[in-house]
Amino acid sequence: MRGRSAPVLGLLLAWSATAAEIPVSERRSGFDAMSPDIQAMQQDEMANPGLLWLQDGADLWGKAPSPDRPACAGCHGEAGASMRGVAVRYPVYDAATAAPIDLEGRINACRARHQGAAPFPRESRELLGLTTYVAAQSRGLPIAPPDDPRLASARAVGKALFTQRMGQLGLSCAACHDDHAGRRLGAALIPQGHPTGYPLYRLEWQGVGSVQRRLRNCMTGMRAEPFANGAPEFVALERYLMDRASPLPLETPAVRP
Amino acid sequence: MARTLISVPKTAEAGEIVTIKTLISHPMETGFRPGADGRIMARDIITDFTCLYDGEEVFRAETFPATAANPYLTFTTRATRTGTLSFIWRGDNGFEQTETATLTVT
């Protein structure tokens, strides 16, 4: 009896053992695996529909929320100069709330603290537009995680969430994107899962969405209950994913199938 | 007003074939999808696009419920004279939008 069960146990262990993190030299953006048509769509300044959102964001950047409060441009000036290199650092540690904060959260916090305005709802056209506009200023720059010890716990939580099996199918992020990246799930290619182009235009969504929307999609697919919009779990996961994706260049606004 | 992105070359030589690209922000709701409350959402699509070159029609397209959101149309025309290109999108619920661009022929 013992002799027969040992090989089975060995097989199970081999199946559940997770591959190591993807080495820096082997990190690839999902862009590389897309069809030439969709790659061209992303790179064509006239065909990339994400630019419609970016233009909305550019307008909001210069527009004061009320007459006695400054617009984003009132403090930050020209976004091309002041916002270049910002998105590649995010999520960062926010001293005021003593917690990590992502780019969407920062924009809403800025609205509350300096503009006296109500936060934009997550996934609203306005928040996606502003986030796209800010992130696009860093297009082409390598993702550069901040060396901040206060982010250590978020990084650990993010990594734990990435490797933790969840949902009715018992999958984890790592079970696909670390162990089986480059192989196929049904007809779909499994990418390495680097958030290099968010907010991005997804053809399936027929619109622009945030990285959290993508993560919720994945969790629903795993038949797990997604975290709430803007939940600290998502911010921690974003932090870990950006560490894992560095130093790939930022592509915002990317296009994905 | 829907946001649009239009690409027309600033200048062209007489007789040159120029490529024009247009992109418009529109949901292109098919009229077949149920909303969050389970009811079918009303159709809301662009049905017709026209490009006029100094008032003369040079390109026209009809779009249908199967056309993706934010329709992108690209076409060519022969540059014959300096003039105004008008782009007109029409659709459901009285949707109508006109944008213009100038093509200078050297």
Chai-1 contact restraints between the chains, C-beta under 6 A:
chainA,res_idxA,chainB,res_idxB,connection_type,confidence,min_distance_angstrom,max_distance_angstrom,comment,restraint_id
A,M46,B,L5,contact,1.0,0.0,6.0,A-B,restraint_1
A,M46,B,S7,contact,1.0,0.0,6.0,A-B,restraint_2
A,M46,B,K21,contact,1.0,0.0,6.0,A-B,restraint_3
A,A47,B,Y72,contact,1.0,0.0,6.0,A-B,restraint_4
A,P49,B,N70,contact,1.0,0.0,6.0,A-B,restraint_5
A,L52,B,R3,contact,1.0,0.0,6.0,A-B,restraint_6
A,L52,B,S25,contact,1.0,0.0,6.0,A-B,restraint_7
A,Q55,B,R3,contact,1.0,0.0,6.0,A-B,restraint_8
A,Q206,B,A69,contact,1.0,0.0,6.0,A-B,restraint_9
